[in-house]
Amino acid sequence: MADVTPRELVIRTLRHEPTPRLPRQLWAGKLAESRYPAELAALRRDYPDDIRGPDIVLPPIEGMRGDPDAVGTYVDEWGCEFVTLEPYVMGEVKTAPLKDYATDLDRVRPPWAWVDIDPDPVNRSCAASDAFMLALAPIRPFERMQFLRGTEALMRDLYRDRNNLLKLRDRIHEWACALLEKWVRTDIDGIVWFDDWGTQTALLIRPALWRELFKPLYADYVRIIHAAGKFAFMHSDGYILDIYEDLIEIGLDAINSQLFCMPIETIGQRFAGRITFWGEIDRQHVLAFGTVDETRAAVRRVAAALYRGRGGVIAQCEFGPGARPDTVRAVFEEWERIGAEWQSAPRPAQPAG
């Protein structure tokens, strides 16, 4: 097993098989690259990623302008104008373009040009690497609906204007499925989409409403991805304990969520071994304000709840705003120790014969 490639390591982890160590991935934002270039380079040297993104060239969309990482305004591929107040920190849509369904819905134009990606750069980058190649799909149906409609208006629509809300949802979903159908024909190993569903203490909408309106979308994404023999990943911030079971039911392979917003031990009791936990360690408090020892203890807590020595956990850590080089390094050091401890632990004797 010592000669397992990073790609094989991740696949075994997703299949809940024994591995020689935990696979790892560092999410380093541009703010970290700007503030800590030397420390970040050392982290990448000492703990190289087992999961990487392929080269995907997205063509320009008419109307896009500005820089999403710079202070000022930025218009994205759907025509939503974001106002950014701090460099490298995602801005907010202050004026939603879909003010009135009657006059504005037909002006919502999905970025269809992004469906027609050139597969050659993708496949070349996959062939050139032994890492697990995970494509980040620009799919976020609930967030996109908020960007287009505005959060407050969308929340009203959930109860007062269901017909128009479904028209908007389905327009976004049609585009998302077409995008996935194209991307799964490349040589990538998996696809991830993002959609934030939690506050710090609860789901943003009732779980029953989520199951009615949004779970079918994610089920379609998983179906498309699995039909092509790929793996399905998802990220969602906040408290999402109420929908873990649903995500497992539709076949999601890996989830990146804010474990420290939820009772980690309860998550472990109910879901360990049934889905792969793709990180993470608390970036709101521990990585930003904790000591190195507190960071190590946080990793140990996650491992005690979720790791059984048979895959199911990816040592992911986000080096985002507020995080420090010493705490991020401590995350990977501690996961290495935990993996080594499992490798050296005595195995139960096999029955004779």
N, C-alpha and C positions, 0 to 999 in steps of 0.2 A: 504493500500500500504506500510505501515511501515515494514511489515514482508517480503518484497521482498528479495530474495536471490541475491547475486552478479550475478549469472548466469542469473536469470530472469531480473535483472536490465539492463544487457548488451543487452539481446535479445529485450527488450522493446525499448531500445535506437536505436537499428538497425532497428526496425520496426517503428520508429518515433512516439512512444507512450509516454504519460506523465510518468514521473518517479519521485520518492521521492527525488532523488539527481542525479548528474551526475556520471556515472561510471568513475573509474580512473585506471590508470596504470602507473607505474614508470619503465622506462627503465634505469637500472643502469649497467654501464659497469664495467669491472674488474678494470679499473683505479680508478673509484669512490670507489669501494670496498677497494682498496689498500690505497688510500689517506684519505678517510673520513669514516672509519668503524663505528664509534660511531654515527655520524650524519646520515649515511645511515640507520643504525638500527633504529634510532628514527623515521625517515621518514616512514619506512616500518611499524613500530608499529602504528604511528598516522594516516597513510593513506594507509591501506592495499590494495593490488591490487584486483580488481574485475575480471581481466583477467590474467590467468596463463597458463603456458605451461605444457603439459602432459609429463610423463616420456617416452621418446622414445629412445630405445637403438639401435644405428646404428652400424652394424658390421664393423670391420676393412676392409679396402680395400688394396689389395697388392700394394706396392709402396709408400703408404703414409708414411711420416716421418717428424719429427720436431714438433715444438710447434708454432701455429699461433700467440700466444700472446707474444712470446719471440723474442728478437733481433736475427736476423740470417735468415736462409732459412727454408721454410716449403713447402712440396709437398702435395697438397690436393688430394681429392678423384678422380679427373679427370687427375691427373698427371701434374698439373700446379705448377710451382715453384715460390713461393712468396718470396720477400726479404723484411724483416721487419727491420725498422731502429729505431723504438721507441716501448717500451713495450706496449701491449694492444691496439696498433693502427694498423689497417689492412695494410699489406704490399702491394707491387705491383709486378706483373709479369714482370720481366725484359727481359726474353727470352721466347717468346711464342712457345709452342711445335709444333703448326701446321704451319710450315714455308712454306710448299709446299703441295697443295692439292693432287697432283698426287702421292706423296710418303708418305704423313703423314696422310691423312684423315682416312684411314682404321685402323690407330693406335689409333684413338680417341675411348676410351673405356668408355662408361658411367658406373657409379658405380651401376651396376644392383643388387648387394648384398643389397643395401640400399632399394630396393623395397620390399624385403622380411623381413620387420620388424616383430618383435614378438608383436602381439597385446595385450598380457596379461598385461605387465607393463603399457601400455597406458590406458587400460580399468580400471585397478586397481587405477591408479592415478586419473582418471576421477570420479570414484565412491567415492573416499575418499575426494573429494573437492566439495564445493558448488559454486566455481568460474566458470566463463566461460572459458572453456579449448580450447585454441587456439594453434594449432600445427604450428611450423615454418618449412615450407617445404624448403629444400635446392634447390629451383628452381629460376633461374635468367637467362633466355635465352639470353638476349642481353649482359649482363655482362659476362656470360660464354663464349659466342662467342668471346668477346674481350680477355678474359683470354687465350683462346686457340689459337687465331689467331693473337692477338695484335691489339690495337685500331686503329692505323693508317692503317694497312693492311685491317682490316675489313671495315673501312670506304671506302676504294678504292673498295673493293669487292661489296659493295652495288650498285655501278654503273658500274663496269668493269667485274665482274665475278659472276653474279647473280646465274648461275647454281650451282656452287660449294658452294656458300654461302647458298643456299637453302638446299643443301644436309647436310651441317653442322647444320643448324637451325633445320631441320626435325629430325636429329639424337638426338639432345638434347630434342626436343619436344616429341618424342616418349617415351623417358625415363621419362620425367616429367609427362606425362599423366598416364603412368603405375604406377608411384609412387603415384599419387593422387588417382587412382582407388583403390589402396591398403589401403591408409590411411583413406579414407572416410568410410571404413567398420568398423572402430573403433568407440569408444564412444565419440570422440572429438566433440566439438561444431562448430569449424571453422578451417580454414587453411589460412595461410598468406604466400605469396611469395614476394620476393624483386627484384626490377630491377630499377636501377637509369637511368632516362631519360632526366634530365634537366641540363643545365648549370645554371649560376646565372640569366641569362636573356632570355633564349630561349630553345626550345627543341633541342636535339643533332642532330636530323635529321629532314627533312621536315615532317610535320604532315601527308601529303598524303602518304609518303613512310612508315611511322610508321603504318598507317591504312592498307596499303597493305601487309606488311610483318610481323607485330607483333601483331596487334589487334586480328587476328584470333587465335593466340596462347592463349591469355588471355581469349578470349571467350570460348575456349575449357576448360580451367581451371575452369571458373565459372560454365560452364554447368556440369562438373563432380561433383563439390562440391555441387551445388544446387540439382542435381538429387538424392543425398544422404541425402538431408534435412539439410545440413550444411551451414554455412555462409562463404563468400569469402572476404578476406582482402588482401590489397596490400600496399606495401611501395615503394615510388619512390622519390628520392631527386631531388632538383633543380626546375626550372620553368617548370611546366607541365600543365599550364592553357589550352593549345591547345588540350589536350587529355582528359580533365575531362568529356566532353560530351560523348566521346566514351566509357569511363569506366562506366559511368552511363548506357549507351545504352546496354552494354553487361551484365549488372546486378550486377556489383561489389557492395558489401554491405558497405565496409568501406575502406577509403583511408588515409594513413599516408603520408603527403607531407610537404615540407617546405613552409608553408603558407606565410612566410615573404619574400620569393623570388618573390612573386606575389602580385597583387593588391587584398588584402583580401576583400575589400568591393565589388569589381566586382565578386569575387568568391561567396560571399554571395548572391548578387543580382541574379546570374544565377543558383546557384546550392544548396543553403541552402534548406533543406527539401527533397532533391532528392537523397542524399547519406550521409552516416555518416562520419563525419570528426573525424578521430582517432588522435587527436592532430593536430599540435604541436605548442609549443612556441619557438621562435627564439633561437636556440642553437649556432648560429654563433656570435651573438652580445649581445642580451639581457641577456641570462643566463650566459654568460662568462664575460661581461664587464658592464652590466647594474646595476643599483641600485635596491633595493627591490621595491621601488615605481615605477620605470620604468618597472619592471617585472609585477607588478600588472596592470599597464596601458596596457601592451601588452596583458594580459589575457582579460581585459575588451574590448580591440579592437576586439579580435577574437570572444568573446561572442556577441558583438553588431552586428557583421556581420553575424554570423553563427548560433547562438542559438536562438530558438524560444520557449523554454520551453516544447517542445514535442520531446525529444530524438534528434538524429542526431549529437550529439557531445560527444566524449569520452575525458575526461580530462587526456590525455597522456602527459608525459614529459620525455625527455631524460637527464639523469644525465651522460653526456659523458665528453670527454676531454674539459677542459676549464670551464665547469659549476661549480657553487658553491653551497654549501648546503643551503645558505640563499635564493638564487634566486629560487632554485628548490622548497624549502618549500613554498615560496611565491606563486608559481604557484598553488599548491594544496589548500592553504588557500583561494586564491581568487576564485577559482572555487567553493569551498564550500560556500563562501558568495553569489556568483551568483546564485547557486542552491537554497539556502535558500530564496533569494529575490524573485525568481520566485514562490516558494512555498507559500510565504506570500502575494504575489500580489493578489488584489481582482479579482475574476473571474466574467465574464459577467453573468448577470442573465439569467436563463433558461426560455424560453417562457412558459407561463401557459398552462396546459392541455396537 
